[in-house]
Structures are given as C-alpha cells and as structure tokens.
Amino acid sequence: MKVSVVILNWNGQDFLRRYLPALVKYTTLPEVEIVVADNGSTDDSHEVVEKEFPSVRYLQLEENYGFAEGYNQALKQIEAEYYLLLNSDVEVTENWLGPLIEMMDSDASIGACQPKILQTEKPDYFEYAGAAGGFIDRFGYTFCRGRLLDVVEKDEGQYNESGEIFWGTGACLMVRSLVWKEMEGLDAHFWAHMEEIDLCWRMKNRGYKVYYNHQSTVHHVGGGSLSYGNPRKIYLNFRNNLFLLYKNLPHQLLFPVLVSRMVLDGAAALQFLITGQVAAFRNVIMAHLAFYRHLPLLRKQRKKLRGNDVVTKHPQIYTGSMVWNYYFRGKKKFNELNWKP
C-alpha cells in the first residue's frame, strides 16, 4: 500500500457521516486506502461506517487509548509507505492528496508534511491548529503561519509558498512510515495535544525535515474532542509543553528555558485567578505537579533521545519571544514578526 489515510475515531459518528463522503470522493488514487480506527467508541460509529461507507476499512481498537497511543496501536496493524493521520472533523478538497505524496516522494529526508488548514465555518480563514505550518519560539510557545495566539488570519495567498516548518498538525499529517517506526510513533504519555509537535521535534533532531505544502488544502472544524477553552485542554497544554521542552531541548538551553517557562506559566496562572477562571488556574498548578511526577520517566526519555541527536539547532525555532511581540509590540500576524525561517 502506498498511503493509508487513518482517522482515529471516538464517538464521532456525526463527523463520519458529514466528512467521509468528501474523503471517499476525493481519495481515489491507486494504492491508497481509508481506515477508520475506532478508539473504543460507544456510539454507532461502527454501523455508520459498515453500512454507509463500505469501501472504508474499519479497525476496532480494544479501548480508548487517547490520541497518541490510539494512533500507535492502529498503525501497528497497518502497512503502507506513508501514513496520513486525519482528524474525523476534517473535510478534504479535490486534489488534496496528490501534492502531499509528490512532496514526500521528492525527498527521502522529509519525514512529514501537512497541507494548508482552513476553517470549516469560515473557509477563507486559517484554522487555529495548524494553519500554514507550525513553529515555536525560544520559550516553547507554539504558533503558526496564519495564527498567533488567538488571532487567526484571512487566507489571501500570503502563505502560498511551500517550505520547511518546525511542526505539522496532527489534524492532517502525512508521515513516512519508516520514520514513524524509527521514532517509535507518538509519545503515549502526552495522551493528546502537542504529541505531534514532540514527534516532529524528535524527527528534526534526527536530521529529518517537516514541510508545509500549500498546493493541498483541507478544512478543519477544530476542537472536536476538547474545545480550546476547556480546562482539561488547558491542563494538557501546560503539562505537555513542559514534557515537550524537557525531552527535546539541547543541554545548554534546558535549564534557562525551563526556569523561564516556570515564571511565565506562574504569570498565566495568576492571570486566570485574577479574572475568575479558577478551574483554569487549578489546572495550570496540576499540570506542573504532573510534570514533576513524570520527571524520572522524562529523564530516561531525554537520555535516550540525546544519544541519537544529529541536529541541535533549528532555523525554524524563533529566537525571539512571540508572546512579547504579540502583547507588548502589537504584532498579531506571522509576517509582522519580520522573520523568515
């Protein structure tokens, strides 16, 4: 098999009914299959796929493993040159898949690539999680071409240029299967959120590239599992960002960056408390406690990973502070950073 398009589904029968028709219609290249890997759903997802989409392969997992381990379990049972991780709330467009395959075929050093991600409800605006390719700043804050913090840009062709990025979104990410296996898949300890950034960072430390392809476009609902303001998501994002930094930073940056993040996270928690967001405040504290509990495991992971590093400096990491530029210099768009990765 050339490509397996794999949707990890959990109680997403409505999304499957809504978005599988376009996926089936526009995914007709030879040696390409569509797989719905079910993460222990309790709704009628199985019946929906079996009766309404007979060309789609249904793979039943034993339980809800979460996003990261769910994909790990599913892809162990799938053989293909390329895996394409696709959220159930993504609507593909005509000719969405060909450019991604061509990009991966063109350069064996490309470990993963993503398309342009636009919103479903506002299709001329970029989508929060992925947009036109992801980056991080020196303190580990994530952002995208087309999205800084909560400001999402209108797509006016300003990012119609394919190129190397730091991370690609798990909403729609094509990964070379040999690289996936070399990386041992996603880190299940993340459960969900930022696990694809961790995967991409590990790839880049091994010398692989991650690319954005503007010739492919999909639309994403976003927040299909947890809304962006959900306290559980706040917990996962703060905790997983610390996991991400501890695992992947080079030795000389680990201490100064982590100390800086502790201070910045404390400021964010205080802001939540002052504005009456008590649940969010509590979840930031719980995220840091969870990080400390995981330190023995993280040390083992870090030791193993650092022994395999090929590259430690990445031009796709913004050396300034995206947050400082956003709040204190009024720079709300990617191009206003005056930075070319």
N, C-alpha and C positions, 0 to 999 in steps of 0.2 A: 504494500500500500504506500502511495506517495504521501498523502495527507489524511490524518484523522482529525476532523473537527469535533471537539469534545465539549459538550455542555454538561457542567456539573449542576444537577437539579436538586432542589429541596423544596417540596410543596409549591412547585411553580407551574401548575397545570395551566393557569391563565396566561402566563408568559409563553408557554409552549404553544398554546393554541394561537396566540397572537403573532409570534415571531418565527415559528418553524416554517410556515408556508413560504415566506420570502427566502429563508435559508435553503429549503429544498429546491425552490425555483432557480436560485442563482448559484447553486453549488453543483454544477453538472460536469466538471472537468473529469477526465478519466483518472482512475486510481485515487479517488477521493471518497471518503465515507463520512457520514454524520453519525455521531454516537451521543446518546443521552445517558450519562452515568448518574444514576439516582442515588442520592445521599441519604437514604433512609426516610423517604417521604411517607406521609400518612394520608395524602390526598389521592386523587385519581390520576396522577401523572402517568403511571404505567398503562392504564387503559386508554388514556388520550393518545399516547404515542403508538401503541399497538393497533388501535382501530383507525386513527385518523392520519397517521404518518407511517405506513408500513415499510417504506424504504429506509427509515431511520432505525439504526441498531440501538436496542435498549440494554443497558448494562446495570444490573442491580447490585448495589453495594450493601453490606450487611448492616450498616448503621450510619448515623450522621457523624462523619469524621471531621466536619469542618471543611472550609475551603481548601486549605493546604494539603492536609492528609487525604481528603477526598480525591483530589487530583492524583496524588501519589498512588493511592490504591487503584484508581481507574486505569492510569496509564501503564501500570504493571501488566495489565491484561490486554494491552493494545500494541500492535506492531505497525509502525509507519516511519517513514523518513522524517516527516515533520508532524509535530503535534500542534493543533491550534486550539488554545484554551479560549472558550467563548462563553460569556455570561448568557443566561437564559433571557435576559431583558435587553438583548442587542438585536437590532434589525439591520441586516446586511443589505447592500445595494448591488445592482448589476455590476459584474466585473470586479467584485471586491477581492476575490481570492487570487486571481492570476498574478497581479503585481507583487503580492507577498511571496508567492512561490518563486517568481523570477528573481526577486531580490535575494532570497536565500540561496538559490541555485548559482547566483553570480559570484558569490564569495563565501568560501567554506569557513572563514573566520567570523562570519556573522552568526552569533548564537541565537538571536531572537530579533523579531521585528514586530511593529504594530502599525495599524492603519491610522488615518485621521478619524478621530472620535468626535462626533457631533451629537447634540441633544436630540431626543425624540420629539419633545414638545415644542422646542424652538430649533428647528433643523438648520437654521443659518447661524447658530451659536455653538461654540465648542462645548464639550461636555467636561464636567469637573474632573473626573477620574481618568486622565489620560490625554485628552485634547490632542495636541500635535507633538506629543512626546514629552517624557518626564525628565526632570533634573532635581538635584538637591543643592543646597548652599553649604557653606563650611560648617554650619552648626547642625546639619542634618534635616533642615526643613525642606519639604518637598514642594515642587511647583512644576508647572508645565508651560510649554509654548501655547499660549491661548488661555492660561488660567494662573493668576497669582492669588493665593489665599482664596477669598470668596468672590473675587472679580473674574468673571468669565467673558472673554472677548467674542465679538461677532466675527465669523469667518468671512473675510473679504479677500482671501487669497494671499494674505500676508505670510502664511507659512506653507505655501505651495512649493516647497523645496525639500526633497528627501535628504536625510543626513543622519549622522550618528547622534544618539541621545544617551542619557545615563540609565534610564529605566523605561520599560514599556508596561502598559497597564494590563493587568490580568483580565480585564473585561474582554479584550480581544488581543491575544498574544500568540504569535507563531514561534515555536521553539524547535530547534534542531534536536531530534530525539537522542542522538549520540551525546550531545552536550547536556541535555536533561539528565541522562543517566550518569554522566561524569560528575555532575553537580549533586547527584542523589536527590533530584527533584526539589520540591519546596520544603521549607523547614516547618514541620508539623506543629512545633511549639508556638508558632505565630497564630495558629488557628485560622484567623482571617485578618486581612488588612496589612499591607506592606510586605507580605510574603513574596510578592513578585518583584518588589524593589530589592529585597535581600537576594533573591535568585539572580537578578541582573547584576548586582554589585559583585557577587561571587564570580559570575561569568567574566566580568570585566577584569577582576583581579587575576583571573587565569589567562587573560590575553584575548578573550573573545569580544566581539562588538555587539552593540544593540542599536538597531536602526528604526527610524520612522519613515514610512512610505506614504507620501501624500497622494499617490495615484489610487489608493484604496480608501474607501470611505464606509463607515458604519455609523449607526445611530444608537445611542445608549440611553435608557431610562435613568439609570443611576439610583443608588440607594435601595435596590431591590431587596436586599436582605436586611440591612440596617440603614435607617435614614442618617444623613450627615450629622444631625444634632443629637442623635441617640446617645444616652450616657454610656451604654455598653460599647459603642463605637469610639467614644472619647477615651474610655479605658484602654481599648485595644490599640488605638493610635499612639497614645502616650507610651504605653508599655512596649509596643513593638518597635517604636522608633528608637528606644534605648537598646533593645535587642539588636536592631539593625546596626547601630553605631558601634556597639561593643564588639560585635562579630567581625566587622569589616574594615574599621579604621586602621591605618598603619600605626605602628607602635608610637611614633613621635607625636601623633595627634590624639591618641586615645584619651589621655588624662585631661589636657586642656579643653578638648571638645566636650567631654562628659561633664566636667565641672561647670562649663558654660551652660550646658543644657539643664543641669540641675537648677541653676539660678533662674533661667528663663522659664522652665516649667513651674517653678515656685511662683513666679510673677503671674503666669497664666492661671494657676490655681487661685491665687489671691483675687484676680480679676473676676473669676467665676463666683467666688464667695461674695465679693462686694456687690455684684449685680444680681445676687439672689439665686444663682444657679448652684444650689447646694449639692445636688446629685452629681453634677459635673466636677465640682470641687472635690467631692469624696472620691470620685473615680480617678482623678489625677493622683491623689495620695495612694490609692490602692494599686495603681499602675506602677508607681515607684517601689512600693513594698514587694510587688510581684517580681520586679526586676532584681531586687536584692536576693529574693528566694531562689531565683534561677541562676545566680552568679556561678555556682560550681559547674553547672552544665555549660554555661556560656564560656567559661574559661577553657573547658575541654574542646568546645567547638572552635574557639578562636585559635588555640594552639595547633589544631589540625589544619585549619584553613591557612594560617600564616605560613605554614611549611610548604604550601603549594602556590603561593603568590608568584606571579610573573610580572605584574604591573602594580605599582602602588600610587602613582599619580595619574589622575584622570582629568583631561581638559573639560569634561562635561560636569565637573563639580564647580559651582560658582564660588569663587574665593571671597566674595563679599557676604553681607547679610541681606538676604531677600526681605526678611521681616523689617529690618531697619529702613531699607529703601521704600518699603510699602507704607509703613506708618509714619515715618519722620521726613521722608523726602517726596512723598506723594506719588511714587512710581507704581502704577496699578496694572501696567501691561508689560509683558515679557520684553518687547522691543525697547521699552523705556529704561531697561537695565543697562543698555548700551554694551551688551556682552554677546560675543559670538563664540559658542562652544567649539 
